[in-house]
């Protein structure tokens, strides 16, 4: 059992739970036999979904009828009690029973409960919400995506180190390029906090990442930068804008290729390329945001994803543990 990666799973968070959570676990287990899933939630419902699809050595169910709802404020969720599936899952990581925790539930509640249960890494003031973002050449790590509206230059520096450490954990053979999201690429552009952070990063020499200055919003998908850093307000706006643009493009393309006879014929002739295009923009492939800065990793799956998306976020959990994320952050900070 000691060689297993131990994942604490909040089975009651997000849409269509626990059904999609358990289906995601089953799908992930089919190609990952070295994982132990500690599942928190309504045991009767979980067993019904689970059937005989998992080896008994690979899971444990911790029964609780209580859960954090999507309508709860973070404060209400914290007050609801220490016997909700989300709280118990996070607490299992605090007690070192598990290596990492994942939930598809209420984002604000997960952040607050995690901060109440888990310590910050030494010398880091604020945790950040990070996620994977597709680009022309592969993937980027983007942070902060909403955990911190206001940030100091130290916070942005910390985010840079944590983001680079996350990228290195996920892609150990690569050295990431770090850039600050700004309104221009010139050194004098931006507010004082951005410019101060530029100076700090420009002076720091690290074996684990290279600093590439500023990046503008229209360059996010180019792939020249692997780690993109901003405050939570700017990052969240950028994320939602990118998601909306992707949905608009795929929606308009679908209408254009299905609205006329010529469009339908064209789609049939290009079906292979269209499948590649659809897969490239499939949000399920990039599911799994990460709270970093805490002394144990916390992964947030999108509440509206399906079991494939949740399975992919479980894969992110495994890569984080195998890549020794927390140790990389501690070494670099």
N, C-alpha and C positions, 0 to 999 in steps of 0.2 A: 504493500500500500504506500510505503514511503516514496516510491519512485513515481507515483501518480501526481499529476497536476490536479489540485483540489479546487473546484470552482463552487462558490456559494451562489445559488440561483434563487432569486425571488420569483416564484412561479405565478404570483397573483397580479403582477403589474402589467399594464398595457391592454390593448384590445384583444378580445377573444382568448383571454387567459383563464385557466392554465393550459388550455388545449394547444395553442400555438407554441407555448414555451416547451411543453413536453415533446411535441412533434419536432421542434428544433433540436432538443437534446438528443432524441433518437436519431435524427438525421446526422448530427455532428458525431455521435458515438459510432456510427457505421464506418467511419474512417479514422477514428481516434480512440483506440482501445486503452490508452494510457491516461485517461481522464477519470476523475472521481467527481460526481455531481452531488453536492449536498443541497437538496431541494426543499425550500421552505414554502408551505402553503397548506391548503385544504387537502388532507391526505386522501379522503374518499374520492374527490374529483381527480386528483393526480394519479392514483392507482388505476382509475377507470381509463384515463388517457394513455397510461404507460403500458398496460398489458404485460406481455412477456418479452418486450423488445430490448431490454437492458440486462446485462449480467448483474446479478445481485451484488457482486463485489465492486461494481462501478457506481452505485448510488445509495443514498440514504434520504429518507423523507422525514422532515421535522414538521409535525402537524401543528397548524394554527388556523383558526377560522377568521382571524382578523387580518385586514389588509389596508394599505393606504390607497385611497381613491384618487382619481385624476382631478376631482373637484376640490380636494383638500389643499389649503394653503400650507406652506412649509411648516409654519408654527402649529397648525392644527394636526399635521401629520406627526410632528414630534410629541405633541401632547396626547395623541391617541393611545399611546402606550408602548411599552417595550416588548409586546408580544405580537406585533404585526409581522407579516412575512418579510417586509423590507428591513425593518429594524433588526430582526433576528439574523437575517442574511449578512448584513453589515457587521453585526456584533461577532459573528463567527470568524470573520477576518481579524477583528480586533483581538480575539482570543487565540489567534494563530491556528484555529481548526481548519481554515481554508487559506489558500494563497491569494485569491482574488474574488471579488463579488460582482455580480451582474444583475441588473434589473431593467425591465422595460416600462417601469412605472413612472410616477410623477417626478419630473426632473428636479424641480425646486426642493421637493421633499427629500429626494435622494441626496442632494448636495448637503442639506442641513443635517440630516441624520448621519451622513458620513462624517461631517465636521464635528458633530457631537461625540461620535464614537472613536474616531481615529485622530491621531496626532499629526501635526504638520511635520514635514521633513525640516530638520534644522536649517535655519537661515532663509527659509522660504516663508513669506508673509501671507500669501493668498494662493489657494488652489486655482487651477484654470481648467476650463472645459475645452478639450481638443477633439479633433475628428480627422478622418482621412478624406481627401478631396482629389478626384481624378484630374490629371492634366495630360498634355499631349504625349509626354514621355513615360508616364507611370502614375505615381501617387505623391501627394503633398500632405503634410501635417499642418493643420491650421488651428491657431489658438490666440486668444481666448474667444469663445463663441457665445458668451453671455453670462458667465459666472461673476464677472467683475466689470461694472459699468465704468468706474473711475480707477485709473491705474497710475502709479508713479513710475519713474524711469527704472527703479530697482525691480518693480513688479514685471515690467516688460523684459528686462534683462533675465529675470528668473524664468519667465515664459520661454525665452529663447533657448536657454539651457535645457529646460524640461522638454520642449518640443524637439530639440535635436536629439536628446536622449531617447525619446519615444521613437523617433524615426530610426535611430540606430538599433533599437531593440527589435523593431519590426523588419528592418532591412539591414542586417549586420554587415553585409559586404560593401555597403555604400557609406560615403562620408557626406552628410547633408550640407546644403547651402541654406543659410538663414537670412531672411530679409524682413524688414519692417514695412507693414502696409501703410502707405502714405499718399498724400495728394500730388506728389511729384517725385521724380528720381534725383533731383538736385540735392546736394548736401544741406543747403540752407532752407529747404522747404519744410513745412510742418510746424507744429507747436513746440514749445520749449521742452516738454516731456519727451517727445519723439526725438528731438535733436540731442538731448542729453543721453538718451538711450543709444543713439547712433555712436556717440563718442565713446561710451563705455564698451560697446561691442567691437568697435573699430580698434580699440586699444588691447582688447583681450585676445590672447593667442590660445587656441584650443586644438588638440589633435582630433577631437570628435566632430567638429563642424567648422565651416568657413562662413564668414560674414560677407554678404553680398549687398549691403546697403539697403536702399529703399526699393519697394515694388509698388506699382500702381494697380488699381483695380482691374484694368483691362489686360494685365499681364498674368493674372492668377492662374490661368490654364496653360500657360506657355511651357511650363516644366523646367524653367531655368533655375527655379528655387524649390527646395524640398520642404522647408519649414517657413511658414508665413505667420508673423506675429502682429497682434494688435490688441487694443483694449476690447472688453467684452461687448460694448455698444457697437463699435465699428465692425467687429468680427461677426456679430449676429446679423447685422444689416447685410453684410457681404454674403453670408451664407444663405439667407432667405432670398436675396436677389438672384444668386446663382441657381438655387432650387427652382424659383419661379421661372427663370429664363429657360432652364432645361425642360420644365413641364410645358412651357409655351411652344418651344421648338418641336418637341415630340408630338404634341397635340396637333399643331398645324401641319406637320409632315404626315401624320395619320389621316387627317382630313383631305390633304392634297392627293394622297395615294389611294383613297377609297371613295372619293366623291364622284369620279367619272370613270368611264370605261377605259380611257387611255391611262388614267392613273392606276387602275387595278391591273392592267396588263403590264405597266411599268414595274409595279411592285412585285409581280410574279417573276419578271425577268431579273429583278435585282434582289430576290428573296434572301440570298446568302449574305449580301452586303448589309441588308436591312436588319438581319438577325444580329450581325456584328455590332451595328449601330445601337440597336436596342439593348444589347448586353452591356455595351460600354457605358450607357447612361442609366443602367439599372441601379437604383439607389440601394437595393438589398445587398449589393456587392460591397458597399462602403458603410454598412451599418455597424455601429459600435463607437459611440463617443466615449472619451476617457477623461475622468477627473484626475488630474495629476497635481502633485504638490503634497498630497497626503502620504503618510508612511506605508500605506498599503494601496494597491491599485483598485479603482472603482470604475466599472464600465457601464455605460448607459445605452441600452438598445432603444431604438425608436419605438414608441408605443404603438404606432400604426403598421409596423412591418409585419410580414408573415413569418412562417416557421423557417423559411430559407434565410431570410434576413437575420433572424435570431440565431440560427446556426452559424452564420458568418461572424456574428458578434462573439460567439463562443470561441471561434477560431482566433479572433483578435485577443481574447483572454489568454489563450495558450501561447501565442507568440509573445505577448508581454512578459509572461512568467519565464519562458525559455530564454528571452532576451535580457533578463535581469534588469528591467527598467528602473526599479527603485535604487538599486546599487549604482547604476550609471548616473542618475540624477545626483545622488549623494557625492559621488566622486567629482562630478563636474561643477557642482554649485560652490 
